[in-house]
Amino acid sequence: MSDEIREWTALAKTAKTRARIRRWAYLSRVCLPVAVVGFVGTLLMIGVTIVYIASAVDHVVELWWAWSVALGIMIAGFGVWMLAGTNLIAARYADAWTSVGTVVDVVEIEDRDPEAGPVYEVTILAELSEANLRRVMPSNDALQLGQSIRFRHNTFEAENLDDVLFDGLVTDESTG
């Protein structure tokens, strides 16, 4: 178990949440290599098919089962890996506190893919009775300075900048 997973399980308040974190972290760690094996198998099947076609072998159709296995392993591996990553994030913040903070800084990240949309680094400040929290999170939307947002966090450490999960915008109709 990595140090990061140990830290997440230490922050979890219940045994059920700790088990969920360990389970999804394990699946995430195992399924990516499985998906890579499926991808390599698919590449090998492309090469084998080209060789079969180039050598005028009439039995190219018989490769369907190998194609099916390689593609199935790759799709299943990547699918479960993506599902595990999403559920791992949810498990990390399952027992977290929800707070409302104010956007105090929005900076566009320059070091990104130029074909992708803009990415912003948003700094949030929440003044709570336990502590004043400052958190930094990525966002695809340019949030406005002074805008109220709801976020989840596992600690009340003031400068634990990465301990944040966006939980929605606070509007006039919603409550914090």
C-alpha positions in Angstrom: 0.0 0.0 0.0 1.4 3.4 -1.0 1.9 6.3 1.5 -0.8 8.2 -0.2 -3.4 5.4 0.3 -2.2 5.1 4.0 -2.8 8.8 4.4 -6.3 8.6 2.8 -7.3 5.6 5.0 -6.0 7.4 8.1 -8.3 10.4 7.4 -11.3 8.1 6.9 -13.7 8.1 9.8 -15.2 4.6 9.4 -14.0 1.1 8.6 -16.3 0.9 5.7 -14.8 4.0 4.1 -11.3 2.7 4.7 -12.2 -0.6 3.0 -13.7 1.3 0.0 -10.5 3.3 -0.4 -8.3 0.2 -0.3 -10.6 -1.7 -2.7 -10.8 1.1 -5.3 -7.1 1.9 -5.0 -6.3 -1.8 -5.6 -8.5 -2.0 -8.6 -7.0 1.2 -10.0 -3.5 -0.2 -9.5 -4.3 -3.6 -11.0 -6.5 -2.7 -14.0 -4.2 -0.2 -15.7 -1.5 -2.9 -16.4 -4.2 -5.3 -17.6 -5.4 -2.6 -20.0 -1.9 -2.0 -21.2 -1.5 -5.7 -21.9 -4.7 -5.7 -23.9 -3.5 -2.6 -25.8 -0.2 -4.4 -26.6 -2.1 -7.5 -27.6 -4.2 -5.4 -30.0 -1.1 -3.9 -31.6 0.4 -7.4 -32.0 -2.9 -8.5 -33.7 -2.6 -5.7 -36.1 1.0 -6.9 -37.0 -0.1 -10.5 -37.2 -3.0 -9.6 -39.5 -0.8 -7.6 -41.8 1.7 -10.5 -42.0 -1.2 -12.9 -42.8 -2.6 -10.6 -45.5 0.9 -10.0 -47.0 1.7 -13.7 -47.2 -1.7 -14.4 -48.8 -2.9 -16.7 -46.1 -6.5 -17.6 -46.6 -7.2 -18.1 -42.9 -7.2 -14.4 -41.8 -10.8 -14.8 -40.7 -9.7 -17.3 -38.1 -8.0 -14.5 -36.2 -11.4 -13.2 -35.0 -11.0 -14.9 -31.6 -7.6 -13.3 -30.9 -8.9 -9.9 -31.9 -11.9 -10.3 -29.6 -9.7 -11.4 -26.7 -7.2 -8.5 -27.1 -9.9 -5.9 -27.5 -12.0 -7.3 -24.7 -9.0 -7.2 -22.3 -8.1 -3.7 -23.3 -11.7 -2.3 -23.0 -12.4 -4.1 -19.7 -9.1 -3.0 -18.2 -9.5 0.7 -19.2 -13.2 0.7 -18.3 -12.6 -0.7 -14.8 -9.6 1.5 -14.3 -11.6 4.7 -15.1 -14.5 3.5 -12.9 -12.0 2.7 -10.0 -10.5 6.2 -10.3 -13.8 7.9 -10.1 -15.0 5.7 -7.2 -11.7 6.2 -5.4 -12.2 10.0 -5.4 -15.7 9.5 -4.1 -14.5 7.1 -1.4 -11.7 9.5 -0.3 -14.3 12.2 0.5 -17.1 10.0 1.7 -16.7 11.0 5.3 -15.5 14.5 4.6 -16.9 17.8 5.9 -18.7 20.1 3.6 -17.9 23.8 3.8 -18.7 26.9 1.9 -15.9 29.2 0.8 -15.3 32.2 -1.3 -13.2 32.3 -4.5 -10.3 34.7 -3.8 -8.0 34.0 -6.8 -8.4 32.6 -10.3 -5.3 32.0 -12.4 -5.2 30.5 -15.8 -2.7 27.6 -16.1 -0.4 28.3 -19.0 1.3 24.9 -19.1 -1.5 22.8 -20.7 -2.5 21.3 -24.0 -3.1 24.2 -26.5 -6.0 22.2 -28.2 -7.8 21.7 -24.9 -10.0 24.4 -23.3 -8.6 26.7 -20.6 -7.8 25.3 -17.2 -7.9 27.6 -14.1 -6.4 27.2 -10.7 -9.0 28.5 -8.2 -8.1 29.5 -4.6 -10.8 29.2 -2.1 -10.9 30.7 1.4 -13.4 29.5 4.0 -13.7 31.1 7.4 -15.0 28.4 9.8 -15.2 28.3 13.6 -12.6 25.5 13.6 -10.1 27.2 11.3 -9.6 29.4 8.3 -9.2 27.1 5.4 -7.4 27.8 2.1 -7.7 25.4 -0.7 -6.6 25.3 -4.3 -8.4 23.3 -7.0 -8.3 23.0 -10.8 -11.4 24.1 -12.7 -12.4 24.2 -16.4 -14.7 27.2 -15.6 -13.4 30.7 -14.8 -15.1 31.2 -11.5 -15.7 34.8 -10.4 -13.8 36.4 -7.6 -16.1 36.5 -4.5 -18.3 33.7 -5.8 -19.4 31.2 -3.1 -18.7 27.5 -3.7 -19.3 24.4 -1.7 -16.4 22.0 -1.3 -15.6 18.9 0.7 -12.4 18.4 2.8 -11.0 15.8 5.2 -8.9 18.0 7.5 -9.1 21.4 9.1 -5.4 22.1 8.4 -5.3 25.7 7.1 -2.7 25.2 4.4 -3.5 21.6 3.2 -4.1 23.0 -0.2 -4.9 19.8 -2.0 -7.5 18.5 0.4 -10.5 19.7 -1.7 -13.3 18.3 -3.8 -15.6 20.7 -5.6 -19.2 20.1 -4.4 -21.1 22.8 -6.3 -21.8 26.4 -6.6 -23.8 28.2 -3.9 -26.7 30.1 -5.4 -29.4 32.2 -3.8 -31.8 29.2 -3.9 -29.4 26.7 -2.3 -28.1 26.7 1.3 -24.5 26.3 2.2 
